[in-house]
Amino acid sequence: MTVRPASVNFRLYMGADFSEPVTLKDSNGDPIDLTGASARLQARRDISDAITTLDLSSGTGGIVLGGVAGTVKLVINGATTGALPSVDWDGEIWCHDLLLTFQDGTKQRIVTKLKNESLEAEPGGRGRA
């Protein structure tokens, strides 16, 4: 199965719980069956950074896959977001991607965000002042 990468923006607030679902759909608009699949998301300050600022997987509970519903839910508790690297007072934009491995072993990069269109980290609160 070939899945075209999507563009998805997420906003994290340092020290706050985060839970955000997305539904993966095929070209007909039907949910993609994720039964038996696994997922991994990595975020970096810059695409060339070797060190990740965030590393989530379905094996550790940071990503919950919804089987036939096609949902991918990122789940990060406040202790984890609070332990992320310090960000500027007005936030930062991080690069991230989501790699999905289907039950048959096929790997697909589902979400790719490069440069200034990606995961946004805020120092705290509910929004910018």
Backbone atoms as SQL, in Angstrom:
CREATE TABLE atoms (id INTEGER PRIMARY KEY, chain TEXT, resi INTEGER, resn TEXT, atom TEXT, x REAL, y REAL, z REAL);
INSERT INTO atoms VALUES
  (1, 'A', 1, 'MET', 'N', 0.843, -1.178, 0.000),
  (2, 'A', 1, 'MET', 'CA', 0.000, 0.000, 0.000),
  (3, 'A', 1, 'MET', 'C', 0.884, 1.236, 0.000),
  (4, 'A', 2, 'THR', 'N', 0.567, 2.155, -0.873),
  (5, 'A', 2, 'THR', 'CA', 1.297, 3.414, -0.903),
  (6, 'A', 2, 'THR', 'C', 0.418, 4.506, -0.314),
  (7, 'A', 3, 'VAL', 'N', 0.979, 5.224, 0.625),
  (8, 'A', 3, 'VAL', 'CA', 0.275, 6.330, 1.263),
  (9, 'A', 3, 'VAL', 'C', 1.070, 7.593, 0.992),
  (10, 'A', 4, 'ARG', 'N', 0.404, 8.618, 0.483),
  (11, 'A', 4, 'ARG', 'CA', 1.090, 9.884, 0.209),
  (12, 'A', 4, 'ARG', 'C', 1.310, 10.641, 1.512),
  (13, 'A', 5, 'PRO', 'N', 2.520, 11.149, 1.753),
  (14, 'A', 5, 'PRO', 'CA', 2.765, 11.918, 2.977),
  (15, 'A', 5, 'PRO', 'C', 1.803, 13.098, 3.101),
  (16, 'A', 6, 'ALA', 'N', 1.417, 13.363, 4.323),
  (17, 'A', 6, 'ALA', 'CA', 0.493, 14.451, 4.619),
  (18, 'A', 6, 'ALA', 'C', 1.227, 15.571, 5.339),
  (19, 'A', 7, 'SER', 'N', 0.602, 16.718, 5.386),
  (20, 'A', 7, 'SER', 'CA', 1.137, 17.858, 6.113),
  (21, 'A', 7, 'SER', 'C', 0.252, 18.104, 7.327),
  (22, 'A', 8, 'VAL', 'N', 0.823, 17.897, 8.519),
  (23, 'A', 8, 'VAL', 'CA', 0.049, 18.054, 9.758),
  (24, 'A', 8, 'VAL', 'C', 0.842, 18.915, 10.727),
  (25, 'A', 9, 'ASN', 'N', 0.200, 19.927, 11.296),
  (26, 'A', 9, 'ASN', 'CA', 0.826, 20.778, 12.303),
  (27, 'A', 9, 'ASN', 'C', 0.302, 20.413, 13.684),
  (28, 'A', 10, 'PHE', 'N', 1.195, 20.370, 14.660),
  (29, 'A', 10, 'PHE', 'CA', 0.838, 20.123, 16.049),
  (30, 'A', 10, 'PHE', 'C', 1.413, 21.257, 16.894),
  (31, 'A', 11, 'ARG', 'N', 0.749, 21.598, 17.990),
  (32, 'A', 11, 'ARG', 'CA', 1.272, 22.607, 18.912),
  (33, 'A', 11, 'ARG', 'C', 1.342, 21.995, 20.305),
  (34, 'A', 12, 'LEU', 'N', 2.562, 21.962, 20.861),
  (35, 'A', 12, 'LEU', 'CA', 2.788, 21.462, 22.222),
  (36, 'A', 12, 'LEU', 'C', 2.995, 22.635, 23.158),
  (37, 'A', 13, 'TYR', 'N', 2.479, 22.508, 24.380),
  (38, 'A', 13, 'TYR', 'CA', 2.754, 23.492, 25.421),
  (39, 'A', 13, 'TYR', 'C', 3.579, 22.790, 26.492),
  (40, 'A', 14, 'MET', 'N', 4.726, 23.355, 26.795),
  (41, 'A', 14, 'MET', 'CA', 5.637, 22.742, 27.744),
  (42, 'A', 14, 'MET', 'C', 4.953, 22.569, 29.095),
  (43, 'A', 15, 'GLY', 'N', 4.996, 21.344, 29.633),
  (44, 'A', 15, 'GLY', 'CA', 4.394, 21.041, 30.923),
  (45, 'A', 15, 'GLY', 'C', 2.918, 20.671, 30.862),
  (46, 'A', 16, 'ALA', 'N', 2.322, 20.692, 29.674),
  (47, 'A', 16, 'ALA', 'CA', 0.900, 20.365, 29.533),
  (48, 'A', 16, 'ALA', 'C', 0.729, 19.024, 28.819),
  (49, 'A', 17, 'ASP', 'N', -0.325, 18.299, 29.181),
  (50, 'A', 17, 'ASP', 'CA', -0.647, 17.062, 28.481),
  (51, 'A', 17, 'ASP', 'C', -1.002, 17.374, 27.034),
  (52, 'A', 18, 'PHE', 'N', -0.710, 16.430, 26.136),
  (53, 'A', 18, 'PHE', 'CA', -1.009, 16.593, 24.721),
  (54, 'A', 18, 'PHE', 'C', -1.596, 15.292, 24.199),
  (55, 'A', 19, 'SER', 'N', -2.709, 15.376, 23.509),
  (56, 'A', 19, 'SER', 'CA', -3.327, 14.213, 22.891),
  (57, 'A', 19, 'SER', 'C', -4.016, 14.688, 21.628),
  (58, 'A', 20, 'GLU', 'N', -3.532, 14.250, 20.486),
  (59, 'A', 20, 'GLU', 'CA', -4.049, 14.763, 19.222),
  (60, 'A', 20, 'GLU', 'C', -4.203, 13.624, 18.216),
  (61, 'A', 21, 'PRO', 'N', -5.448, 13.317, 17.810),
  (62, 'A', 21, 'PRO', 'CA', -5.653, 12.271, 16.811),
  (63, 'A', 21, 'PRO', 'C', -5.716, 12.827, 15.390),
  (64, 'A', 22, 'VAL', 'N', -5.282, 12.026, 14.443),
  (65, 'A', 22, 'VAL', 'CA', -5.480, 12.304, 13.023),
  (66, 'A', 22, 'VAL', 'C', -5.976, 11.008, 12.389),
  (67, 'A', 23, 'THR', 'N', -6.749, 11.112, 11.320),
  (68, 'A', 23, 'THR', 'CA', -7.235, 9.932, 10.619),
  (69, 'A', 23, 'THR', 'C', -6.555, 9.859, 9.257),
  (70, 'A', 24, 'LEU', 'N', -5.933, 8.711, 8.983),
  (71, 'A', 24, 'LEU', 'CA', -5.292, 8.489, 7.697),
  (72, 'A', 24, 'LEU', 'C', -6.313, 7.910, 6.736),
  (73, 'A', 25, 'LYS', 'N', -6.410, 8.509, 5.538),
  (74, 'A', 25, 'LYS', 'CA', -7.400, 8.070, 4.553),
  (75, 'A', 25, 'LYS', 'C', -6.724, 7.780, 3.225),
  (76, 'A', 26, 'ASP', 'N', -7.324, 6.854, 2.480),
  (77, 'A', 26, 'ASP', 'CA', -6.807, 6.538, 1.153),
  (78, 'A', 26, 'ASP', 'C', -7.343, 7.545, 0.141),
  (79, 'A', 27, 'SER', 'N', -7.022, 7.338, -1.127),
  (80, 'A', 27, 'SER', 'CA', -7.415, 8.294, -2.165),
  (81, 'A', 27, 'SER', 'C', -8.928, 8.375, -2.355),
  (82, 'A', 28, 'ASN', 'N', -9.679, 7.387, -1.863),
  (83, 'A', 28, 'ASN', 'CA', -11.139, 7.412, -1.943),
  (84, 'A', 28, 'ASN', 'C', -11.774, 8.065, -0.715),
  (85, 'A', 29, 'GLY', 'N', -10.940, 8.462, 0.262),
  (86, 'A', 29, 'GLY', 'CA', -11.451, 9.069, 1.476),
  (87, 'A', 29, 'GLY', 'C', -11.813, 8.064, 2.550),
  (88, 'A', 30, 'ASP', 'N', -11.482, 6.794, 2.335),
  (89, 'A', 30, 'ASP', 'CA', -11.767, 5.756, 3.325),
  (90, 'A', 30, 'ASP', 'C', -10.599, 5.631, 4.295),
  (91, 'A', 31, 'PRO', 'N', -10.879, 5.330, 5.579),
  (92, 'A', 31, 'PRO', 'CA', -9.795, 5.156, 6.559),
  (93, 'A', 31, 'PRO', 'C', -8.863, 4.011, 6.154),
  (94, 'A', 32, 'ILE', 'N', -7.571, 4.188, 6.388),
  (95, 'A', 32, 'ILE', 'CA', -6.583, 3.156, 6.101),
  (96, 'A', 32, 'ILE', 'C', -6.535, 2.199, 7.293),
  (97, 'A', 33, 'ASP', 'N', -6.625, 0.910, 7.018),
  (98, 'A', 33, 'ASP', 'CA', -6.614, -0.100, 8.077),
  (99, 'A', 33, 'ASP', 'C', -5.211, -0.192, 8.673),
  (100, 'A', 34, 'LEU', 'N', -5.086, 0.140, 9.944),
  (101, 'A', 34, 'LEU', 'CA', -3.797, 0.109, 10.639),
  (102, 'A', 34, 'LEU', 'C', -3.673, -1.091, 11.580),
  (103, 'A', 35, 'THR', 'N', -4.552, -2.071, 11.416),
  (104, 'A', 35, 'THR', 'CA', -4.496, -3.269, 12.246),
  (105, 'A', 35, 'THR', 'C', -3.133, -3.934, 12.109),
  (106, 'A', 36, 'GLY', 'N', -2.472, -4.180, 13.231),
  (107, 'A', 36, 'GLY', 'CA', -1.166, -4.836, 13.229),
  (108, 'A', 36, 'GLY', 'C', -0.002, -3.937, 12.864),
  (109, 'A', 37, 'ALA', 'N', -0.254, -2.671, 12.592),
  (110, 'A', 37, 'ALA', 'CA', 0.807, -1.736, 12.215),
  (111, 'A', 37, 'ALA', 'C', 1.502, -1.184, 13.459),
  (112, 'A', 38, 'SER', 'N', 2.654, -0.570, 13.248),
  (113, 'A', 38, 'SER', 'CA', 3.362, 0.151, 14.311),
  (114, 'A', 38, 'SER', 'C', 3.766, 1.511, 13.759),
  (115, 'A', 39, 'ALA', 'N', 4.048, 2.445, 14.672),
  (116, 'A', 39, 'ALA', 'CA', 4.379, 3.806, 14.238),
  (117, 'A', 39, 'ALA', 'C', 5.474, 4.394, 15.116),
  (118, 'A', 40, 'ARG', 'N', 6.252, 5.308, 14.519),
  (119, 'A', 40, 'ARG', 'CA', 7.293, 6.031, 15.255),
  (120, 'A', 40, 'ARG', 'C', 7.347, 7.463, 14.736),
  (121, 'A', 41, 'LEU', 'N', 7.358, 8.410, 15.667),
  (122, 'A', 41, 'LEU', 'CA', 7.494, 9.827, 15.333),
  (123, 'A', 41, 'LEU', 'C', 8.749, 10.359, 15.992),
  (124, 'A', 42, 'GLN', 'N', 9.541, 11.091, 15.217),
  (125, 'A', 42, 'GLN', 'CA', 10.716, 11.764, 15.759),
  (126, 'A', 42, 'GLN', 'C', 10.641, 13.241, 15.391),
  (127, 'A', 43, 'ALA', 'N', 11.023, 14.090, 16.342),
  (128, 'A', 43, 'ALA', 'CA', 11.066, 15.532, 16.104),
  (129, 'A', 43, 'ALA', 'C', 12.481, 16.028, 16.391),
  (130, 'A', 44, 'ARG', 'N', 12.907, 17.009, 15.607),
  (131, 'A', 44, 'ARG', 'CA', 14.228, 17.629, 15.760),
  (132, 'A', 44, 'ARG', 'C', 14.074, 19.132, 15.591),
  (133, 'A', 45, 'ARG', 'N', 15.007, 19.864, 16.161),
  (134, 'A', 45, 'ARG', 'CA', 14.984, 21.326, 15.975),
  (135, 'A', 45, 'ARG', 'C', 15.254, 21.701, 14.525),
  (136, 'A', 46, 'ASP', 'N', 16.095, 20.919, 13.857),
  (137, 'A', 46, 'ASP', 'CA', 16.417, 21.158, 12.453),
  (138, 'A', 46, 'ASP', 'C', 16.541, 19.795, 11.778),
  (139, 'A', 47, 'ILE', 'N', 16.176, 19.709, 10.521),
  (140, 'A', 47, 'ILE', 'CA', 16.195, 18.447, 9.795),
  (141, 'A', 47, 'ILE', 'C', 17.573, 17.788, 9.806),
  (142, 'A', 48, 'SER', 'N', 18.634, 18.579, 9.929),
  (143, 'A', 48, 'SER', 'CA', 19.993, 18.030, 9.908),
  (144, 'A', 48, 'SER', 'C', 20.489, 17.598, 11.294),
  (145, 'A', 49, 'ASP', 'N', 19.720, 17.879, 12.367),
  (146, 'A', 49, 'ASP', 'CA', 20.141, 17.501, 13.719),
  (147, 'A', 49, 'ASP', 'C', 20.139, 15.990, 13.906),
  (148, 'A', 50, 'ALA', 'N', 21.203, 15.469, 14.487),
  (149, 'A', 50, 'ALA', 'CA', 21.280, 14.042, 14.801),
  (150, 'A', 50, 'ALA', 'C', 20.502, 13.716, 16.071),
  (151, 'A', 51, 'ILE', 'N', 20.370, 14.687, 16.950),
  (152, 'A', 51, 'ILE', 'CA', 19.693, 14.486, 18.232),
  (153, 'A', 51, 'ILE', 'C', 18.209, 14.825, 18.086),
  (154, 'A', 52, 'THR', 'N', 17.354, 13.915, 18.565),
  (155, 'A', 52, 'THR', 'CA', 15.913, 14.168, 18.518),
  (156, 'A', 52, 'THR', 'C', 15.474, 14.914, 19.780),
  (157, 'A', 53, 'THR', 'N', 14.496, 15.803, 19.625),
  (158, 'A', 53, 'THR', 'CA', 13.913, 16.488, 20.780),
  (159, 'A', 53, 'THR', 'C', 12.733, 15.693, 21.326),
  (160, 'A', 54, 'LEU', 'N', 12.161, 14.848, 20.484),
  (161, 'A', 54, 'LEU', 'CA', 11.016, 14.037, 20.884),
  (162, 'A', 54, 'LEU', 'C', 11.036, 12.759, 20.073),
  (163, 'A', 55, 'ASP', 'N', 10.801, 11.624, 20.724),
  (164, 'A', 55, 'ASP', 'CA', 10.797, 10.323, 20.065),
  (165, 'A', 55, 'ASP', 'C', 9.632, 9.521, 20.638),
  (166, 'A', 56, 'LEU', 'N', 8.604, 9.283, 19.825),
  (167, 'A', 56, 'LEU', 'CA', 7.413, 8.556, 20.256),
  (168, 'A', 56, 'LEU', 'C', 7.244, 7.300, 19.414),
  (169, 'A', 57, 'SER', 'N', 6.650, 6.268, 20.005),
  (170, 'A', 57, 'SER', 'CA', 6.346, 5.073, 19.217),
  (171, 'A', 57, 'SER', 'C', 5.080, 4.409, 19.741),
  (172, 'A', 58, 'SER', 'N', 4.501, 3.576, 18.899),
  (173, 'A', 58, 'SER', 'CA', 3.326, 2.823, 19.320),
  (174, 'A', 58, 'SER', 'C', 3.719, 1.743, 20.328),
  (175, 'A', 59, 'GLY', 'N', 4.967, 1.317, 20.318),
  (176, 'A', 59, 'GLY', 'CA', 5.442, 0.310, 21.263),
  (177, 'A', 59, 'GLY', 'C', 5.551, 0.819, 22.689),
  (178, 'A', 60, 'THR', 'N', 5.702, 2.138, 22.861),
  (179, 'A', 60, 'THR', 'CA', 5.840, 2.710, 24.203),
  (180, 'A', 60, 'THR', 'C', 4.584, 3.451, 24.662),
  (181, 'A', 61, 'GLY', 'N', 3.556, 3.503, 23.816),
  (182, 'A', 61, 'GLY', 'CA', 2.309, 4.158, 24.186),
  (183, 'A', 61, 'GLY', 'C', 2.230, 5.618, 23.814),
  (184, 'A', 62, 'GLY', 'N', 3.290, 6.178, 23.246),
  (185, 'A', 62, 'GLY', 'CA', 3.269, 7.575, 22.826),
  (186, 'A', 62, 'GLY', 'C', 2.460, 7.802, 21.565),
  (187, 'A', 63, 'ILE', 'N', 2.194, 6.708, 20.838),
  (188, 'A', 63, 'ILE', 'CA', 1.339, 6.741, 19.657),
  (189, 'A', 63, 'ILE', 'C', 0.351, 5.595, 19.791),
  (190, 'A', 64, 'VAL', 'N', -0.938, 5.914, 19.652),
  (191, 'A', 64, 'VAL', 'CA', -1.985, 4.899, 19.723),
  (192, 'A', 64, 'VAL', 'C', -2.607, 4.787, 18.337),
  (193, 'A', 65, 'LEU', 'N', -2.559, 3.580, 17.770),
  (194, 'A', 65, 'LEU', 'CA', -3.131, 3.343, 16.443),
  (195, 'A', 65, 'LEU', 'C', -4.535, 2.772, 16.587),
  (196, 'A', 66, 'GLY', 'N', -5.450, 3.237, 15.737),
  (197, 'A', 66, 'GLY', 'CA', -6.860, 2.872, 15.848),
  (198, 'A', 66, 'GLY', 'C', -7.347, 1.787, 14.914),
  (199, 'A', 67, 'GLY', 'N', -6.472, 0.902, 14.452),
  (200, 'A', 67, 'GLY', 'CA', -6.912, -0.231, 13.635),
  (201, 'A', 67, 'GLY', 'C', -7.676, 0.172, 12.395),
  (202, 'A', 68, 'VAL', 'N', -8.874, -0.426, 12.202),
  (203, 'A', 68, 'VAL', 'CA', -9.655, -0.177, 10.989),
  (204, 'A', 68, 'VAL', 'C', -10.172, 1.257, 10.897),
  (205, 'A', 69, 'ALA', 'N', -10.206, 1.979, 12.012),
  (206, 'A', 69, 'ALA', 'CA', -10.661, 3.383, 12.001),
  (207, 'A', 69, 'ALA', 'C', -9.629, 4.289, 11.349),
  (208, 'A', 70, 'GLY', 'N', -8.369, 3.814, 11.225),
  (209, 'A', 70, 'GLY', 'CA', -7.325, 4.595, 10.570),
  (210, 'A', 70, 'GLY', 'C', -6.776, 5.741, 11.383),
  (211, 'A', 71, 'THR', 'N', -7.032, 5.748, 12.693),
  (212, 'A', 71, 'THR', 'CA', -6.572, 6.875, 13.506),
  (213, 'A', 71, 'THR', 'C', -5.170, 6.654, 14.052),
  (214, 'A', 72, 'VAL', 'N', -4.442, 7.749, 14.137),
  (215, 'A', 72, 'VAL', 'CA', -3.122, 7.805, 14.761),
  (216, 'A', 72, 'VAL', 'C', -3.233, 8.903, 15.814),
  (217, 'A', 73, 'LYS', 'N', -3.047, 8.531, 17.071),
  (218, 'A', 73, 'LYS', 'CA', -3.194, 9.504, 18.155),
  (219, 'A', 73, 'LYS', 'C', -1.870, 9.640, 18.891),
  (220, 'A', 74, 'LEU', 'N', -1.345, 10.854, 18.925),
  (221, 'A', 74, 'LEU', 'CA', -0.136, 11.149, 19.692),
  (222, 'A', 74, 'LEU', 'C', -0.564, 11.442, 21.123),
  (223, 'A', 75, 'VAL', 'N', 0.106, 10.816, 22.094),
  (224, 'A', 75, 'VAL', 'CA', -0.239, 10.977, 23.505),
  (225, 'A', 75, 'VAL', 'C', 1.044, 11.286, 24.271),
  (226, 'A', 76, 'ILE', 'N', 1.125, 12.512, 24.822),
  (227, 'A', 76, 'ILE', 'CA', 2.319, 12.931, 25.554),
  (228, 'A', 76, 'ILE', 'C', 1.857, 13.564, 26.865),
  (229, 'A', 77, 'ASN', 'N', 2.367, 13.062, 27.995),
  (230, 'A', 77, 'ASN', 'CA', 1.951, 13.627, 29.275),
  (231, 'A', 77, 'ASN', 'C', 2.753, 14.894, 29.601),
  (232, 'A', 78, 'GLY', 'N', 2.246, 15.652, 30.565),
  (233, 'A', 78, 'GLY', 'CA', 2.856, 16.926, 30.941),
  (234, 'A', 78, 'GLY', 'C', 4.284, 16.787, 31.447),
  (235, 'A', 79, 'ALA', 'N', 4.592, 15.673, 32.101),
  (236, 'A', 79, 'ALA', 'CA', 5.960, 15.461, 32.581),
  (237, 'A', 79, 'ALA', 'C', 6.928, 15.372, 31.396),
  (238, 'A', 80, 'THR', 'N', 6.490, 14.727, 30.312),
  (239, 'A', 80, 'THR', 'CA', 7.341, 14.603, 29.122),
  (240, 'A', 80, 'THR', 'C', 7.487, 15.930, 28.397),
  (241, 'A', 81, 'THR', 'N', 6.366, 16.663, 28.209),
  (242, 'A', 81, 'THR', 'CA', 6.478, 17.958, 27.523),
  (243, 'A', 81, 'THR', 'C', 7.268, 18.946, 28.375),
  (244, 'A', 82, 'GLY', 'N', 7.169, 18.832, 29.707),
  (245, 'A', 82, 'GLY', 'CA', 7.922, 19.704, 30.598),
  (246, 'A', 82, 'GLY', 'C', 9.415, 19.426, 30.581),
  (247, 'A', 83, 'ALA', 'N', 9.794, 18.201, 30.207),
  (248, 'A', 83, 'ALA', 'CA', 11.211, 17.820, 30.168),
  (249, 'A', 83, 'ALA', 'C', 11.847, 18.051, 28.799),
  (250, 'A', 84, 'LEU', 'N', 11.069, 18.555, 27.838),
  (251, 'A', 84, 'LEU', 'CA', 11.623, 18.830, 26.515),
  (252, 'A', 84, 'LEU', 'C', 12.640, 19.966, 26.609),
  (253, 'A', 85, 'PRO', 'N', 13.555, 20.058, 25.642),
  (254, 'A', 85, 'PRO', 'CA', 14.557, 21.131, 25.685),
  (255, 'A', 85, 'PRO', 'C', 13.911, 22.508, 25.766),
  (256, 'A', 86, 'SER', 'N', 14.582, 23.424, 26.414),
  (257, 'A', 86, 'SER', 'CA', 14.082, 24.796, 26.551),
  (258, 'A', 86, 'SER', 'C', 13.821, 25.408, 25.193),
  (259, 'A', 87, 'VAL', 'N', 12.762, 26.193, 25.130),
  (260, 'A', 87, 'VAL', 'CA', 12.428, 26.896, 23.895),
  (261, 'A', 87, 'VAL', 'C', 12.387, 28.391, 24.166),
  (262, 'A', 88, 'ASP', 'N', 12.509, 29.179, 23.110),
  (263, 'A', 88, 'ASP', 'CA', 12.412, 30.626, 23.237),
  (264, 'A', 88, 'ASP', 'C', 11.036, 30.998, 23.783),
  (265, 'A', 89, 'TRP', 'N', 10.909, 32.173, 24.398),
  (266, 'A', 89, 'TRP', 'CA', 9.651, 32.603, 24.998),
  (267, 'A', 89, 'TRP', 'C', 8.511, 32.634, 23.994),
  (268, 'A', 90, 'ASP', 'N', 8.817, 32.852, 22.717),
  (269, 'A', 90, 'ASP', 'CA', 7.765, 32.922, 21.708),
  (270, 'A', 90, 'ASP', 'C', 7.606, 31.611, 20.940),
  (271, 'A', 91, 'GLY', 'N', 8.245, 30.535, 21.420),
  (272, 'A', 91, 'GLY', 'CA', 8.071, 29.218, 20.815),
  (273, 'A', 91, 'GLY', 'C', 9.109, 28.896, 19.764),
  (274, 'A', 92, 'GLU', 'N', 9.086, 27.672, 19.311),
  (275, 'A', 92, 'GLU', 'CA', 9.984, 27.189, 18.269),
  (276, 'A', 92, 'GLU', 'C', 9.207, 26.276, 17.333),
  (277, 'A', 93, 'ILE', 'N', 9.699, 26.150, 16.135),
  (278, 'A', 93, 'ILE', 'CA', 9.152, 25.222, 15.155),
  (279, 'A', 93, 'ILE', 'C', 10.147, 24.081, 14.996),
  (280, 'A', 94, 'TRP', 'N', 9.677, 22.849, 15.166),
  (281, 'A', 94, 'TRP', 'CA', 10.538, 21.679, 15.020),
  (282, 'A', 94, 'TRP', 'C', 10.128, 20.872, 13.791),
  (283, 'A', 95, 'CYS', 'N', 11.088, 20.174, 13.202),
  (284, 'A', 95, 'CYS', 'CA', 10.823, 19.254, 12.092),
  (285, 'A', 95, 'CYS', 'C', 10.388, 17.921, 12.685),
  (286, 'A', 96, 'HIS', 'N', 9.453, 17.248, 12.043),
  (287, 'A', 96, 'HIS', 'CA', 9.069, 15.918, 12.518),
  (288, 'A', 96, 'HIS', 'C', 8.585, 15.051, 11.362),
  (289, 'A', 97, 'ASP', 'N', 8.644, 13.748, 11.579),
  (290, 'A', 97, 'ASP', 'CA', 8.058, 12.827, 10.621),
  (291, 'A', 97, 'ASP', 'C', 7.491, 11.621, 11.357),
  (292, 'A', 98, 'LEU', 'N', 6.569, 10.939, 10.697),
  (293, 'A', 98, 'LEU', 'CA', 5.917, 9.764, 11.258),
  (294, 'A', 98, 'LEU', 'C', 6.148, 8.612, 10.298),
  (295, 'A', 99, 'LEU', 'N', 6.792, 7.556, 10.792),
  (296, 'A', 99, 'LEU', 'CA', 7.045, 6.369, 9.987),
  (297, 'A', 99, 'LEU', 'C', 6.081, 5.284, 10.440),
  (298, 'A', 100, 'LEU', 'N', 5.328, 4.752, 9.490),
  (299, 'A', 100, 'LEU', 'CA', 4.358, 3.709, 9.780),
  (300, 'A', 100, 'LEU', 'C', 4.861, 2.405, 9.179),
  (301, 'A', 101, 'THR', 'N', 4.838, 1.330, 9.960),
  (302, 'A', 101, 'THR', 'CA', 5.213, 0.008, 9.466),
  (303, 'A', 101, 'THR', 'C', 3.961, -0.858, 9.511),
  (304, 'A', 102, 'PHE', 'N', 3.518, -1.293, 8.318),
  (305, 'A', 102, 'PHE', 'CA', 2.314, -2.107, 8.224),
  (306, 'A', 102, 'PHE', 'C', 2.607, -3.549, 8.626),
  (307, 'A', 103, 'GLN', 'N', 1.549, -4.311, 8.866),
  (308, 'A', 103, 'GLN', 'CA', 1.657, -5.680, 9.333),
  (309, 'A', 103, 'GLN', 'C', 2.522, -6.543, 8.416),
  (310, 'A', 104, 'ASP', 'N', 2.521, -6.265, 7.103),
  (311, 'A', 104, 'ASP', 'CA', 3.315, -7.060, 6.162),
  (312, 'A', 104, 'ASP', 'C', 4.774, -6.613, 6.083),
  (313, 'A', 105, 'GLY', 'N', 5.160, -5.620, 6.906),
  (314, 'A', 105, 'GLY', 'CA', 6.537, -5.135, 6.933),
  (315, 'A', 105, 'GLY', 'C', 6.791, -3.929, 6.052),
  (316, 'A', 106, 'THR', 'N', 5.814, -3.537, 5.249),
  (317, 'A', 106, 'THR', 'CA', 5.952, -2.359, 4.402),
  (318, 'A', 106, 'THR', 'C', 6.076, -1.112, 5.263),
  (319, 'A', 107, 'LYS', 'N', 7.051, -0.257, 4.943),
  (320, 'A', 107, 'LYS', 'CA', 7.254, 0.988, 5.691),
  (321, 'A', 107, 'LYS', 'C', 6.857, 2.169, 4.820),
  (322, 'A', 108, 'GLN', 'N', 6.137, 3.099, 5.435),
  (323, 'A', 108, 'GLN', 'CA', 5.713, 4.310, 4.744),
  (324, 'A', 108, 'GLN', 'C', 5.925, 5.513, 5.643),
  (325, 'A', 109, 'ARG', 'N', 6.562, 6.550, 5.098),
  (326, 'A', 109, 'ARG', 'CA', 6.681, 7.814, 5.813),
  (327, 'A', 109, 'ARG', 'C', 5.375, 8.546, 5.575),
  (328, 'A', 110, 'ILE', 'N', 4.604, 8.727, 6.655),
  (329, 'A', 110, 'ILE', 'CA', 3.243, 9.245, 6.530),
  (330, 'A', 110, 'ILE', 'C', 3.189, 10.759, 6.674),
  (331, 'A', 111, 'VAL', 'N', 3.818, 11.290, 7.684),
  (332, 'A', 111, 'VAL', 'CA', 3.806, 12.737, 7.903),
  (333, 'A', 111, 'VAL', 'C', 5.233, 13.234, 7.844),
  (334, 'A', 112, 'THR', 'N', 5.474, 14.223, 7.016),
  (335, 'A', 112, 'THR', 'CA', 6.803, 14.812, 6.930),
  (336, 'A', 112, 'THR', 'C', 6.666, 16.318, 7.036),
  (337, 'A', 113, 'LYS', 'N', 7.352, 16.910, 7.979),
  (338, 'A', 113, 'LYS', 'CA', 7.339, 18.356, 8.136),
  (339, 'A', 113, 'LYS', 'C', 8.775, 18.838, 8.171),
  (340, 'A', 114, 'LEU', 'N', 9.117, 19.673, 7.250),
  (341, 'A', 114, 'LEU', 'CA', 10.469, 20.191, 7.167),
  (342, 'A', 114, 'LEU', 'C', 10.463, 21.702, 7.330),
  (343, 'A', 115, 'LYS', 'N', 11.516, 22.199, 7.947),
  (344, 'A', 115, 'LYS', 'CA', 11.725, 23.636, 8.146),
  (345, 'A', 115, 'LYS', 'C', 10.584, 24.281, 8.921),
  (346, 'A', 116, 'ASN', 'N', 9.986, 25.331, 8.367),
  (347, 'A', 116, 'ASN', 'CA', 9.061, 26.148, 9.149),
  (348, 'A', 116, 'ASN', 'C', 7.605, 25.703, 9.111),
  (349, 'A', 117, 'GLU', 'N', 7.346, 24.437, 8.850),
  (350, 'A', 117, 'GLU', 'CA', 5.971, 23.946, 8.873),
  (351, 'A', 117, 'GLU', 'C', 5.945, 22.682, 9.702),
  (352, 'A', 118, 'SER', 'N', 5.971, 22.778, 11.013),
  (353, 'A', 118, 'SER', 'CA', 6.023, 21.524, 11.730),
  (354, 'A', 118, 'SER', 'C', 5.457, 21.587, 13.128),
  (355, 'A', 119, 'LEU', 'N', 6.035, 20.813, 14.005),
  (356, 'A', 119, 'LEU', 'CA', 5.606, 20.730, 15.388),
  (357, 'A', 119, 'LEU', 'C', 6.060, 21.997, 16.106),
  (358, 'A', 120, 'GLU', 'N', 5.135, 22.689, 16.739),
  (359, 'A', 120, 'GLU', 'CA', 5.453, 23.947, 17.402),
  (360, 'A', 120, 'GLU', 'C', 5.472, 23.737, 18.907),
  (361, 'A', 121, 'ALA', 'N', 6.552, 24.108, 19.537),
  (362, 'A', 121, 'ALA', 'CA', 6.689, 23.979, 20.990),
  (363, 'A', 121, 'ALA', 'C', 6.595, 25.349, 21.636),
  (364, 'A', 122, 'GLU', 'N', 5.731, 25.451, 22.625),
  (365, 'A', 122, 'GLU', 'CA', 5.523, 26.710, 23.346),
  (366, 'A', 122, 'GLU', 'C', 6.035, 26.552, 24.776),
  (367, 'A', 123, 'PRO', 'N', 6.555, 27.616, 25.383),
  (368, 'A', 123, 'PRO', 'CA', 7.095, 27.498, 26.732),
  (369, 'A', 123, 'PRO', 'C', 6.070, 27.184, 27.801),
  (370, 'A', 124, 'GLY', 'N', 4.804, 27.440, 27.620),
  (371, 'A', 124, 'GLY', 'CA', 3.790, 27.099, 28.619),
  (372, 'A', 124, 'GLY', 'C', 2.506, 27.847, 28.367),
  (373, 'A', 125, 'GLY', 'N', 1.488, 27.538, 29.131),
  (374, 'A', 125, 'GLY', 'CA', 0.205, 28.211, 28.985),
  (375, 'A', 125, 'GLY', 'C', -0.604, 27.647, 27.857),
  (376, 'A', 126, 'ARG', 'N', -1.613, 28.369, 27.439),
  (377, 'A', 126, 'ARG', 'CA', -2.534, 27.917, 26.388),
  (378, 'A', 126, 'ARG', 'C', -2.322, 28.613, 25.060),
  (379, 'A', 127, 'GLY', 'N', -1.510, 29.634, 25.012),
  (380, 'A', 127, 'GLY', 'CA', -1.288, 30.328, 23.749),
  (381, 'A', 127, 'GLY', 'C', -0.314, 31.471, 23.941),
  (382, 'A', 128, 'ARG', 'N', -0.016, 32.095, 22.857),
  (383, 'A', 128, 'ARG', 'CA', 0.913, 33.218, 22.917),
  (384, 'A', 128, 'ARG', 'C', 0.225, 34.457, 23.459),
  (385, 'A', 129, 'ALA', 'N', 1.003, 35.283, 24.135),
  (386, 'A', 129, 'ALA', 'CA', 0.460, 36.526, 24.701),
  (387, 'A', 129, 'ALA', 'C', 0.341, 37.571, 23.613);
